[in-house]
Amino acid sequence: MARRAAFLYDDRLAGHVLSDTHPMRPVRLRYTHELLDGYHAFDDHESALIAPRSATEDEIAWLHTRQYIDAVRQIGAGDWSVNPSVHNFGPGDNPPYEGMYDAAILSTGASVQAAEMLIAGEVDAAFNISGGLHHAMPNYAYGFCVFNDPVIAIKRLVAEGMRVAYVDIDCHHGDGVQHAFYDTNAVLTISLHESGVFLFPGTGSVQETGAGLGRGYSVNVPMYPYTTDDVYLWAFREVVPRLLDSFRPDVLVTQLGIDSHYLDPITHMALTVQGFAEAVAELGVRSPGKWLAMGGGGYDLHAVARAWTLAFGVMSEQTFANEIPTAYAEAYDVDSLRDPDELPIEESVRKDARAFAEASVQTVHRLIFPQHGISLA
């Protein structure tokens, strides 16, 4: 039976601008939709394009404080009686901008809506590319993120009594999601990311394993700069499948940031879009029949569109030709869906990345696997 997949999008999600110089450019969401539409991805009766709804204030409050929610609303409306810096808004990563509250509740609402479609059995997989804003904390913005939609969507699923596995393949550590579920065994969080030694937010070491009932349920696999597909996929396969098989979630939630791409301007990893898509395919194999995916980071705009097109192809069980559809190719001067297979990474760097990944994996095996009854034999 074909997997029923929903893609949550309309152009309202792509219309805001954080600032003229900010690397997070929501227009990347429109590019992704245009590329998928060029491939006729929504023509299949099992593949639905769904307009998102906004989250309610009560839904946002499943994680965030009322004080913070009110502040985001006021600041987004241009009310400067609120001091933005109290909630970490200001020049740099988290600039206040017009319409900020409306944009944030729409992207968050899309993730909650996706979760509800899965709960109701309307679809088997749902992808909200505007979500995945995994850094936001209960009372402040962080790392380009205003509201933490992964946490809020997961809380909706947990409220139904579901066991949730959250796998985050963004280049940055999924710190806000780990923080929210650090002391519970109802949610397994796994984050594969560039090491915090080299990249924001500076967290996500292998030794961060959870607390109390959550001991062993926060899993981190930090990577070395310029890690390539082969090493990344090796580490992924050494950790993620066995943990998911052991945990046996009712629903799989994935954050599919593609700032790990070799062309990304603010990170240092070296994945291709097809390497990224292989990781997504591994996740798809282990979906328990309910799969909620969200976007996340990614700052080379057309690498984002190509990667998320491949990801939705996995989710909806469609295969897209490597040749870019004519209208998109002519508009954006992009001619290939996939990247070159070989990247010019020095051999010494490849060896360092492999050694770093091996150390991370070995530590996960030692600290985490025994708590899940996983044998290393």
N, C-alpha and C positions, 0 to 999 in steps of 0.2 A: 504493500500500500504506500502510495506516495506521501511524502511529508507535506502537510499543509503549513504554509509559511505566510506570515504577514510582515510587511515592510511599512513602518509608521513614519509618514512624512507628509508635510505640505510646505509651501514656500514661506509660511510664517516663521518656520524654524530657522530660516537662513537669512532673515531680513535685518537683523541687528548688527551693529558694529561696536566692538569693545573700545577701540581707538584706532586712529589712522596707522599706527605703527605696531599694533599688537599682533603677535604671531597666530593667535587663535582667530581664524576668520571663518565665520559661519557659512560663508558662500560655498565652502567645501561640501556642505550637505547638499546644496542644489546641484553641484557638479556630479555628485554621486547618483542622485536621482536621475539626472539627465543621461548619464552613461547607462544606467540600468534600463531606462526607458528606451534608449537607442538599441539595446539588445532585446527589446520586447519582453523583458523579464516579468512583466505583470500581465502578459496575455494568457498565461497558463491559468486554468481555473483553480488550481491549487495554490496559486501565488497571488496574494491580495495586497493592494496598496490601500493603506488605512490612514485617514486623517486623524491627527492626534487631538487629545483634549488636554486642557489645563488641569494641573493638580489643585485640589482644594487646600485651604490653609490648614485644615485639620490633618490632611495627609502629610503636608510638609512638616507639621509638628510631631509626626512620629519620630523624627530625629532632631529637628532644629528648635531652638528656644523661641518662644513668642516674641521676646525682645528682638532677637535677630531677624525674624520674619518681618516684623514691623519696620525695622531699620532698612531692610532691603527694599520694601515697598516705598518708604519715604524717600530714600536716596534715589531710587529709580525714577521717582516723580519730580526730582529736583528740589526736594525739601532739605536745605542745608542746615536746618536746626539740629539735625543728627550729625554727630561727628563720625565721618566715614572710617577714620583710623581705628576707632574702637572695635570695629568688626573687620579690620584688616583690608579695607578698601583704600585705595590711593594710587599714586603714580607707580607704574611697574606692572606686576603680575595681575593685579585685581583692580583695574580702574572702574570707578562708578560710571555708568552710562545711562542715557535716557532709555526707558523701557526695560530696565534690567529685571525688575520683578516679573513682568509679563513674560519675558523671554525665558526666565528660569523656571516659572511654574509650568510653562508649556513643555519644555524638554523633560521636566520631571514627570509631568502628567502622562507623557507618552510612555515612559517606563512603567508607571503604575497601570496604565491601560493595557500594555502588553502583558503584564503579569495577570491581570484579570481575564484577558482572553485565554491564557493558558489554564487558569483555574476553571473557567467555564467549559473548557474542552473545545473551544471554537477553532483553535489552531494547535499545531504541534511545536511550532517555532515562531518567534517574533523578534524582529530586529529594529531597535530604535537607535539610529545612527546619531541622533542629537544628544543621546545620554552618555553614560559612562563617566560622569564628572565625579571622580572617586576621591578627590582630595578634600572637599568641603567638610568642615567640622561643625559641631552643633551650634556654635555661637560666632563663627567667623568664616569668611571666605578664604580659600587657600588654593594656590596653584591653578588659577584660571577658573575655579569652580565655585559657584554660588550656593546651590543646593545639591546635596549628595543623592542623586536619583538611584544609584545602585542600592544604597542602604535602604531607602524608602521603599523601593520595589521588593527587596528581599523581606523587609518587615511585613509587607502585605502577604507574601507567600507563607512566611512563618506563622502568621495569624491564622492561616488555614490548616495548621498542623503539619506543614511540609518540611522535610529535611532539605536544606539547600546547600549545594556546592557552588562556590563562587571562584571562577578561574579568571585571573587578570593578566593579560599579556601585553599591556601597555608598557612602554619603555620606562615609565616612572612607577615607583612602588605604589600599590593601592592602599595608602596609609589610612585614609578616612574610613574605608570599609573594614580594614583590619581593626581599627580602633573601636568601631561600633560593635563588633562581635568577638572581641578578644577573650571574653570570659564565658563563652557559651559553646556547647558541643552540638547545638542545633544547626549551626552554619559552619561549614569548612571553607576557609579562605586560602587560596593559593595564588601567589603573585610571582611571576617571572619578570625580571626587570633589570635594567642597568644598575649596577651597584650604587648604593647611596654614597659610597666613598667618592664617586665621580659626578653624581647628578642629584638634583632636587628629587625628593625632599630630604635626602640624607638618612632615610630609615630603610627598613626592609632587610636587615641582616638575617642570616640563617638562624641566629640565636633567638629571634623574636618568634616564640612558639605558642603563645597563648598563656592564660592565667586561670587558675581555679578549674572549673569544669571545662574550660576551653584549652587546657594544656594539651598541645599536640594538634590543635585544630586551626592554628595560624601557621601557614607554611610559606617560606620565602626562598626563592632561588635567584640570588643576585648574579649578574653576569658582568663580564669585562667589556670595556669599550671595544667596538669593532668586532664583536661576536657575529659570525656569519651563520647562514642557514643550517649548515651541517652540525655545528656545535650546539646551536640553539635547539634544534629538533632532537638531538641526542639527549640533552638535559631534560627537555620536556617529556620525552618518552620514558626516561628513567624515573620520573617523579609522578606526573599527573595521572596516567592511566591506572596505576596500581592504587593510588589513593582514592580515585573515583570508584574503582571496583570494590574497594574495601568499605568506603563510606556509604555507598548505595543511596544516592540522593533521590528525592522525588522529583526535583527540578534542578536543572543545570542553568546557572546564570554566568554569563561570560562578558568580560569587558575587553573589547577588541581594538584597543588603541594601536595605531600603526606608526607612532613616532619612533619605533624601532627600525624604520626604513633607512637604508643607506643614504638617501638624499635628504633626510630630515634636517632642517637647519638648526635645531636647538638640542639635539641629542647626539649620541656617539656610537650607536649600534650599526650593524651592517646587514640587516635582513632585506631580502627581496619580497615583492608582493606574493610570489608563488611560494616562498618559504613560509611566509605568514599564513597563506591559504592552506598549506599542509598542516600547520598547527590547528587551524580552525576545523579542518577535516577530521583530525584526531579527536577533537572535542565532539564533533557530530556523531562519530561512531559510538561514543559513550553517553550520548544524550539519553536520559531515561524515558523519553517520549514527551517531555516538556523542556523547552530550551528557550531561555530569554537572553538575547544578545543586545549589547549596547555598544556605542562607538567609543569615544575617548580621545586620546591625543592623536596628533598627526598634523604636521605643519607644512609639508610639501603637498600642495592642494591636489594635484592630479595623482600623486602616489596614493593619497587617501581615497580618492574616487575609484581608482583601479583596485586597490586592496579590498575595499568594502563591497565592490561589485563582485569580486571573487568570493568573498565571505557569504554574501547573500546567495550566490550560486550554490555554495555548499549547503546552506540552510534550506534552500528550496529545491535542491537536487536538480539544478540546471547546469549545463556546461556552455560556456561562452567562448566564441572564437577569439583567437589572439588578435585578429585585425579589428581595430577600433571602428565602430559604426561611423559612416561617412560624415554625418552632420557634426558629431562630437569631434572627430578628427580635424575637420576643417575649422571649427570654431576655436579649438584650443591647441592645435598643432601637436596632438598626441596620436601616435600611430600603432602602439603595441600595448595590449592589456598586461602582458607579463614583462619582467625585467630580463636583462642578460643573466645567464646562469652563473657566470664567473665574475667576481668583482676583484679589482686590483688591490688586495689587502696583502701586506708584507707577511712572509712566512713566519717571522719572529712574532708578529702580533697574533697571528692565528694560533701559534703554540701557546702564547700567554693566555689567550682567551680559552683555549681548551683546558689548560691546567686550572684556571680559575673556575670554570664550570664543573670540572671534576671534583674540586674541593667543595663547592657548594652542594653538589649532589651527594657526595659521601657524607656530609654533615647532616643533610636531610634524612638520609637513610639511617644514620645513627641516632638522631634525636627524635624523629617523627615516626618512622615506620614501626618500631616496636610498640608504640602506643596504639597502633591500629592493627596489631597482630599480623603485620606483613613480614614474611620471611625473606631474607636476602639470599637464601640458597638458590 
